[in-house]
Amino acid sequence: MSETSPDRKPRPEIVQRAREILARMTLDEKIGQLHQTPAYPDRMESLGALIKAGSVGSLILASSAFAGTEEQNVAELETLNAAQRIAVNESRLGVPLIFGRDVIHGHRTLFPIPLGQAASWDMALVEEAARIAAREAASRGIHWTFAPMLDIARDPRWGRVSEGAGEDPYLASRLAEAMVHGFQGRTPEELAGPERIVACAKHYVGYGAAIGGRDYDTTEITDNTLRNTYLPPFRAAVDAGVRTVMSGFHDLNGESASGSRYLLTEILRDELGFAGFVVSDWESVAQNVGMRIAADREEAAAISVLAGVDMDMTSGCYLDHLYDLVETGTVPESVLDEAVLRVLVVKLEAGLFENPYTDIDRSAKVLMHADHRKVARDLAARSVVLLKNTDVLPISDAVKKIAVIGPLAEAKAALRGSWSIDGDLSAIVDVASGIKAARPDAELLVESAQADLMVHYATSADVVVVVVGENPIRSGEANDVAEIVLPPGQEQLLEAIAMTGKPVIAVVIAGRPLAIPRVLDLAAAVLYAFHPGTEGGNAIADVISGRVNPSGKLPITMPRSTGQIPVYYNRKSTGRPYMLAVGGVGFPYRDIDAAPLFPFGYGLSYATFSYSGLRIACSDVGADGMVRVSATVANTGTRAGEEVVQCYIQDNVSALTRPVRELVAYERLKLAPGESRDVEFTLGAAELGYFGRDGKHVVESGAFTVWVGGSSDAELSASCVVGGCS
């Protein structure tokens, strides 16, 4: 656990205060703390009586589970303050409500979607973005966000791949830490302050492994894969001090994720040491009935509360049935008391008892602040991945006539991404506007609707920027696709533009990795931007103009075709040596190359980098033992640039099958032209070990191979032998 993280265990004085409140509660009031209900604007008046009776513990500021792709009206700040006054001044014990809302990648100021933020590999900037999102959200009365989403995703057909960090547990773990620290702060005092909000690690656990990439579908994950792939980001969030965890909608290995004592108590609490409270996903308690593990809503409530779900999001099963379940002895009141205690502790830690209301004038000074937009622009620019460049980028100042065309050239909504429910659409900078601002000296020919006019403009331009991709309606919750290709007509447009013979720069904006081999064939340069947010157009223009040298790296493998899914770099070794000869990516299909279109960690720069001099110093990896890896990285180009130096390992012989490579460290390195520097990584038990048959972490003695380079295809390698420990 980071020394600057809030303690995972709440302060004793906080717990004591919560126990004193709990001791005064009736059974009905206890149940009320575990009930979260939507804050529909037309329902707020009727909710007043429930709040006064102590029958509501939280309001979720959404009107359906699909808020990420819907325009929704929810209660305004004045109404929230009024509801809070009822809770504080008119309920018997004056326990404040906690208001929750999805603040996924920004509030009014939108940052890149989380997959895009992961592409930046810049966790300091990710943390700052989460801090800004918390500051803006808190100014509008929000106390609690349902983020970060920590689901490892290896099937880009799944719409919610956009909300996570991609395929790798190490990178996702670093994102988890950064976002938790950004939302909550790094000290208890920050968490209790007016500019932070409570974070929620979701969807616990394995939700991203839905069969076929179909949202809410079943998942089957071995315990070995669960512990080594899907649990690490949640472990990192717990170590960073996350105060809430959301249980998933899905079933995992035959159990409801919102009804599994093994997952929610034995692993999450007993093993990972989580001390906050667990909230179900939207109506997922009631969905125990749909899974047919409960005969009715009463049994569903019993299953979830006994498993370890503390708060019921919106289904009402707890409110309707916990009283009778306790009275009949089906649910011991002690179980209820523990759940209520956890909720009260988080409310106390968040400072809600001392500061239950939000100043209605504060948001005017906070929302869309110039400093916030600057961070949004910087993060968006760092998240852009350069996939191809045949010396057409950056666009030279000598180029004076630029065509900016394509269906997304002037699009604003396409840049914001899913779960941008509080973003200001009018404030989003589209790509054409961004390029116009970056190149006021150039003549811009802009068209986004008529294909014939686009071709006409291309014929008369010096260079053509074609902006294609997908609208956010194709990603996010319940928005899965069977084919990860560009929407209809876009490849044909690129073909028509390429026939003009003019240099084509393709800008692809999407919420997932798309299979774009044809785009690579047609374009002289390709930029990939995962829905970049409010400042997306400016950020893309910064990269195109050369103001920013691209340094983004793919956080997820880019397949050649839909049929290649799942394809990911850290697959396990198999017994067929031939597979190693084709890069360890699996036995090839007959009709396509075995390798992906681009590997995890890939991304070009306007600079070029070389790697040499890999050195490894090994020792027994006990409590203090370390493996020290160092290499020399040189900028061999003519421009200053930043390289994300990545370190991968392989445990050459292990008791259980292990990945062909695993990311264990990385560092951003800024180098001037001709400059070289040594980079060093220190690897200990956490990096070299894995969770074995008994669920215990172990480092096995023997040989390890280490690679250092600019992607998961790094070639510079060396070996060492380490001692083991457990």
Buried (B, 14 or more C-beta within 10 A) or exposed (E): BEEEBBEBEBBEEBBEBBEEBBEEBEEEBBBBBBBBBBBBEEEBEEBBEBBBBBBBBBBBBBBEBBBBBEEBEBBBBEBBBBBBBBBBEBBEBEBBBBBBBBBBBBBBBBBBBBBBBBBBBBBEBBBBBBBBBBBBBBBBBBBBBBBBBBBBBBBBBBBBBBBBBBBBBBBBBBBBBBBBBBBBBBBBEBBBBEBBBBBBBBBBBBBBBBEEBBBBBBBEBEBBBBBBBBBBBBBBBBBBBBBBBBBBBBBBBEBBBBBBBBBBBBBBBEBBEBBBBBBBBBBBBBBBBBBEBBEEBBBBBBBBBBBBBBBBBBBBBBBBBBBEBBEEEBBEBEBBBBBBBBBBBBBBBBBBBEBBBBEBEBBEEBBBBEEBBEBBBBBBBBBBBBBBBEEBBBBEEEBEEBBBBBBBBBBBBBBBBBBBBBBBEEBBBBBBBBBBBBBEEBEBBBBBEEBEBBBBBBBEBBBBBBBBBBBBEBBBBEBBBEEBBBBEEBBEBBEBBBEBEBBBBBBBBBBBBBBBBBBBEBBBBBBBBBBBBBBBBBBBBBBBBBEBBBBBBBBBBBBBBBEBBBBBBBBEBBEEEEBEEEBBBBEBEEEBBBBBBBBBBBBBBBBBBEBEBBBBEBEBBBEEBBBBBBBBBBBEBEBBBBBBBBBBBBBBEBEBEBBBBBBBBBBBBEBEEEEBEEBEBEBBBEBBBBBBEEEEBBBBEEEBBBBBBBBBBBEBBBEBEBBBBE
